[in-house]
Amino acid sequence: MSMIDMLRPSAGKQASHAEFVAFLADDESAAIVQRYVAQRMLPHAHVARGNVDLAIEFLQKLERAPLQLLIDVSGSDTPLSELARLADACEPSVEVYVVGGKNDVGLYRSLLQLGVRDYLVKPLTVDLLMRMLGKSEPLQQARTGKVITLLGTRGGVGVSTIATHLGRYLANVSQRRVALVDLNLHGGTVNILLGLDSNNGLTDVLQNVQRLDTQYMERTLVAHSSRLFVLSAELDFEQAFPLRAGAAAELINVLKQHFHYVLVDAPPPGLCHGELTEEALTQSKVVYVVADRSVHSARNIARLVRYAGNRENEPVVSLLLNQPAPVSAAHVASADLADACRRAVLQELPYDALSVATAENLGEALAAKSTFGLAIARLADDLSGTAQKPQALSRWRQLLKRGG
């Protein structure tokens, strides 16, 4: 078997992790990269012939993201659009290097805006790879994951339910790495909804944010799957917890460098440890204010929207209208509620008590035909900016049925 044959990925075996991954368009470049791997003595490397599509497929099957990714776009007619798809599938922490066939300053600048670390022009040499990929100086990370904070107008409107099932969908169907952070230090419901026990990891990392590297995260975050992780706490009700100012903001800032999505289940401001919510909002790109059709919610929506949006980071604040109880004539009409608070409703989530309660009690996914689950799928579409295809919905139903 030749060296090039060895570089081609086998059909039946997939590595669970690789620290260095490279997909090249031609045999000569692949051989050069393989020599670079040998000289650097990289223990976990995957070098193969391929394009962006094969790279995305490979990354989605890895249990852990690589440290570096080298991708060849020399044969592509639309390199920027292909790399934009790769950026969406690639964790923010991955250093991405692009190989091209021409020295194009405009392309180089566009690649930097996508978060690419550097651009290498063919022909490749081992010395060039050593100089460009072996850099030790840290560079400012241009690409980070999206932080979404969910706030309720009052208790019981379904914030944790929405956050948890949205996290499931983004991890299982959208194939993204998701961190679910439950900021209720005395025991939220995210763990219960996922059928997990809390290890008090949240209080641990809040005291040791400066130590939060990849290995520390793997020990501290509770894994629901290879793509969905939970950070929570369950302190005794009488137990006080001293908070250092800025710790929560630092924590979320680190998490968004390692996850595509960081979903924060935040308690309403003004409650115990309300500073956690305050700091989460300063890191958020999107804020969902969750309300029900009650006068209580109607009175709080405008205040919460103003509170959440009054930040230097200027998050996009949207209103979600959930229906946790059966609809009755006593409820405020959706149109009247939107008019009263002068805020359009982004999406209404339907009353689906049987599916939601069953999933909560069993710690499982929603039932296959759950109307609430389909509403979550539409919310995820809005969040990611993608149009839901029929086959994707079918896949979601299959995953729900399996309890994925």
N, C-alpha and C positions, 0 to 999 in steps of 0.2 A: 504493500500500500504506500502511495506517494505521500509527501507532506501535505499537498493540496487536498488529497482525498481525506486526510485526517482532519483538515480544517472544516470540511463540510459537516453540518450538524446531522447526527443520526436521527432516523425516523422514530426510533423506539425509546430513546433515553433523553431525559431533560434534567440538567443540573438543577439542584434546589436553590443554589446561590452561586454568584460569581462576582468577584470584586472588580474585575475588568472585563468589559464586553466590547467586541468590535465586529462590525459587519462591513465588508468591503465589496466593491463592485467587480474586482478582477483578481485573478490568481496571484499576479506579481505583488500587488499591494498587500494581499492577505499573507503572503509568505514573509514580507518585510515586517509586518506587525507581529507575526509569530516569532520571528527572530528577536524583536524587541521584548516580547514576553519572556523568552528564554534568557536573555541577558539580564533583565530586571528580576528574574527568578520569581515571577508573580505566581503564587500558589493556586489561586482560583481565577482562571481566565477562560474566556470563551471567544474564540476567533473563528469567523466563518464568512463565506460568500453570502451576500444578501443585500437587502435594501431596507427602507424605513418600515415597510409593512412587516417584514420578517423580524426586525428589531422590536417592534411593538408587541408582536406575538410572543417573542421570547421573554420580554420583560414581564408580561402579564402572567407568565407561568413561574416566575421566580418567587420564592418565599421572602427574599430580602433583596432590596434594590442594590445594584452595583455601586461602587464608588465612582467609577469612570466609565463613560460610554463613548466609543469612537464610531461615527457613522459616515459612510461614503454616499454623497449625493451627486457624484460626477455624472451619472447617467440619467439624472432626473430633469424633466422639462419644467417642473414646478417645485424647486427645492424649498422655497419658503413655506408653501402651504403644507408640504409633507412634513417639514420640521415642526410646524405649528401643531400638527397632529401628534408628533412624537413628544413634544413638550407637554401636551395635555395628558399623555400616558405615562410620562416619566416623572418620578418623584423629584421635588424641588432640590433635594440634597445631592442629586447625581451631577457630576461634572460632565458636561456634554461637549465633545470635540467633533468638529465637522471637517470632512475631507472633500475637497472639490478639485475640479480640473482646470480652473482658471483663476487668475489673480484679479479679483473684482472687489474694489473698495466698497462700492455700494452694497454688495451682497454681504460683505464682512460686517458693515454697520448694522444691517438688518438682522443678522444673526446674533449680534450682541444684544439687540433689543429683545430677542426671543429668550435670552438667558444662556446662549451658547458661550462656553468659556473661551474657545479659540477656534481659528479656521486654518487648516493646513492644506497647502496646495501641492498636488502631485507634480513630480514623482516623489513618493515617500522614501525616506531613508531611516535607518535605525537611529542615526545621530539626531535627525530632526525630531523624531518621536521622543528621544531622551530629553531633548531641550524643551519641548512643548508640553509633553504629558508628565514629565518628571519634575515640574516646577513645585517647589515647596512653599513659596510665599503665598499667603492667603489672599484671595481676591474677594471683592464685595459680591455677595450673592445677589444676582439680578432677579431671580425667579423664586417665588415662595408660594406655598399653598394658600387656599382661600379660607379665611376664618368667618364662620357664621354663628352669630349669637342669637338665641331664642329667648324671648322675654314674655311672660304672661301678664295680662291685665289683672288677674287675680288667681288664686289657687284653684286647681281643678279644671283649667281650660284645655289641658292636654299638651303642654309644652314638652314634657319628657316623652310622651308617646310619639309626637311628631318627630322630635329630634332622633329618637332611637330608630324608628322605622325608616327615616330618611337616611340615617347612617347605614342601615342594612342595605338599602337600595343602592346607594353610591358605591358600597364595597362589593356587593354581590353581582349587581347587574352592570354598573358603570365601570367595574374593575379598577376602582381607585382605592388608595390607602386612606383610611379614615380614622381620626382620633375623636372619640366621644368624651367630652370633659363635663362631668357633673359637679357643679360648684356648690352643691349643698353638702357642707362638710359633715353634717350630722346624719347623713343617709338619704340620698335621693332615690329615685326609682329606676334609673337607667340600668343598673345591674340586675334588678328584679326583672325588668322587661326582657333582658337578654339571657336570663337564667344563670347569672354569674354571681360569685361572692366578691365583695370588696376586700382589697388588701391594704386599704388606707394609703394607697400610692400617692394620692393627691397631696395629702398633708406632708408626706415624705419629701416629694419633689419641691413643694413650696418652701421647704427649709433648706433645700440643697440644689437650687436651680443651676448654680454654677457648675455642678457636676453632671448635668444632664446631657451626656453623650449618647451615642447609639446603643452601647452595651447597657448603660444605666436604664434607658427607656425600655429595653427588652426585658429587664428584670422587674420593672416597676409597673408598666402598663399591663393590664389584664387583657389577654388576647381572646377575642371571641372567634376569630378566624385568622387566616394569614393576612387579611386586609383590614380587619375591623378591630380596633383596640379601645379600651376604656380606662379612664383615669378618674378615680372617685375616692370618697372617704366615708367612713361610718363611725364617727366618734360617738362616745356616750353623750347623751343629751346634756348632762351637767358639765361635760368637759369643755373647758375654754381652750382656744387655740390662738396664740399670738401670731399676728401676721406682719411680715415686713413689707413696708410700702414698696410697691413696684414688683413684688415677687410674681404675682399672677401675670402681669404684662410680660415679664421676662420669660415665664414658662410658655405662654402661648406663642411668643415670638420664636422660641426654639422649636416648638411643635410644628409650626407652619413651614419650617425648613425641611421637615422630614415626612410630612403628610400632604396629600393633595387637598384634603378637606379637614378642618378642625371645627367640629360642631360643639358649641358651648351651650349647655343647659344651665341658664343663669337664674338665680332667684330674683324676685322683684327688688328694685332698689329700696333702701330704707330698712330692710330686714337685717338679721345678724350676718356679719361679714359682707355687707353690701359693697364694700370696696373691691371685692372680687369681681362683681358685676361691672363696676365702674372701669376697672382695668381691662376686663375682657372687651368692653366696647371700644376702648382706645386702640385695640388690635384688629377690630372686625372690619371686613369689607362689606358684609351684608348683615342686617339685623332684621329678624322676623318678630314683630309684635303679634302675639297670639291672643285672640279675644273670642268670647262667645256672644251670643245674641241676648245680652242682659243690659239693663240700665247701668249696673255697676261697671261693666266693661266699657260701655259707651262713654262714661264719665272719665275713665282712665286712659283711653286710647290716645287722645291728643297730648296728654301730659307725658306719656311714655314715648311717643313718637318724637316729641320735642327733646326729651331727656336723652334718648338714644342717638339722635342725629346731631346734637350739639357737640361735635368733636372735631378736632383738627384733621383727623383722617377721613372725615366726611363719608361715613358708611351709607350704603343704600338701605333705607328703612322701608319695609313693606309690611302690610297688614294681612294676616291670615285669620280667617273666620272659621273657627272649629265648632262643631255641634256635638258636644259630649252627652247631651241629654235629648230625649225625644222632642221633636218640634211641637210647639203648642201655640195657641193664639196669644198666650201671655208673653211670648218672646218678641223682642224688638225685630222688626222686619230688616232684612239685610240692607235694602236701599235707604231706609230711615237711619240706620246706624252709620252707614258711610256718609250720609248727608250731615248728620249731627256732628261727626268728628272731622268732617272735611278731608277725608282720606279714602281713596278708592281701595277696595278690597282686592288684593292680588289674587287670592284663591279661597274658595270655600271648601272645607273638608266635611264630608257627609257624616250623618249619624249612622254608626255601624257597630252598635254596642256588642253584639254577639262575637263578631270577629275580633274586635279590639280586646274585650275582656278575656276571651279564650287565649289569645296570644300572650296577654299579660300574665295570666295565672299559670300558664305552662312554660313561660319563658321562650316561646317559639315565635316563628314568623307568622304573619297574617295568613288567613285561609286563602286558597287559590282564587276564589271569586270575590274576594273582599273589595267592596267599593272604596273603602278607606285606603287599601293598598294601592289601588289604581290612582287615587288622588295623590298619594305620596309620589308615585312615578311621575305624574305631571309636574309636581313641585320640583322634583330633581331635574326634570327637563328644563324648567325655567331657570334653575340655579346654574346649570352647566351650559345653557344656551344652545341646546341641541334639540332637534325635532325628533320626537319619539316615532320609531318605525314599528309597524305591526309585529315584526318578528321579535323586536326587543320586548314588547309587551307580552308576547307569548312566552319568552324566556323568563320574564319576571313572574308570570303565573306559575311556571314550572318550578322555579326556585321557592316560591311561597308554598307550593304544595309539598315540596320536599322538606320544608322547614329550614331552608338555607339562610 
